[in-house]
Amino acid sequence: MTTTAQGPQSAPITQPQAPLATNFRLPGPTPIPPEVAAAGAWPMTNHRGPEFQAVLQRVLTNLKVFFQTEQPILVFPGSGSAGWEASIANCFSAGDAVAIVSIGNFGERYTLVANAFGLNVTKIAFEWGQAADPQVVAERISAIPGLKGVMITHNETSTGVMNDLPALARAVHAAAPDALLLVDAVSSLGCVAAPMDELGLDVVFTGSQKGWMTPPGLMMVAFSQRAAEATKTAKLPRFFWDYTIAAKSFAQGNPPYTPPISLWYQLDVALSMMVAEGRDNVFARHAALGAYTRQRLRAMGLTLFADPAYASNTVTTVNGPANVDVKALLKTLRVEDRVVLAGGQGKLDGQVFRIGHMGFVKQADMDEALAALARRI
């Protein structure tokens, strides 16, 4: 008699269930407006046809309003992290000297990608919770022979610190005028000013899941004319992220390959809402919410992790209260109060928690979340 061993059998799950509604205060993904959610259910269309071309043109035009650039915008499938790879692969060759300014977990991850591509990386690291010092950056990069590029994280989501981008851009251009300046603006662009052309930024990228009120899945990036020229001599391998292929295709009114059509619909609706609100009004709303959140947290007796002079207007990082298990606190808020906050990242895991206030958010949303937090500490 022969027997056949059977592995564990799992019953098929036949009834998908939506997550329960929460006050969702992560610094990404962020909540989406009902109008944006509804657009995700629109019918499919031919991504080479006139209906989608109209969507594409509106999206690319409206993105320029918030990138504050006259350069073409490219939109790739992917999360904001895809911007690290796309920016590096298009601009450099193996062995090129670059400097990466790191003030937290996402600066560290940008460094990992650059090392993976074989660049000659100088990391200029600052204490977590502090912003980058433009003078120190200038001194360090001026000593690097043949420097090809400088990478900066505008808003460090892990620490709640927003770098002084204008000051850093001035310092980089003065100390290394021939180096490209690449900016990770994933959690800042669309919420705060990061005027690409005015500051002379060469590559700027962001992700749909942050301030753009859209689900995860789109990475938006712009290249200056100087960066576009650099792509012609860069020799790192690329195809999916290739600037030349994508720019040519978008200029003709078509995506370079089949796009996530529903996400484009949703970004189109979200951008129309942002344009209707007004760019400066969007920025002012985020500034007010950031200040309000920090004031409320301090009134509770909590201490904030970030240097107050450089506190982010999109995410606030809070030191865990004494004798409070941060992970248990976040679980209680999620289960008992339906309020979802984010934990710490990297070496801050279990020590801090983070509250997102970007994108589709009002003061009433913050009041509800902060009241629940006050009850639990």
PyMOL commands that set and color helices and strands:
alter all, ss='L'
color gray80, all
select helices_A, chain A and resi 34-39+50-67+82-91+105-116+134-142+165-175+196-199+225-230+243-251+261-277+279-299+308-310+326-336+346-348+363-376
alter helices_A, ss='H'
color red, helices_A
select strands_A, chain A and resi 23-24+73-77+97-102+120-125+147-153+155-156+161-162+180-184+203-207+218-223+315-319+339-340+342-343+352-356
alter strands_A, ss='S'
color yellow, strands_A
deselect
rebuild
show_as cartoon
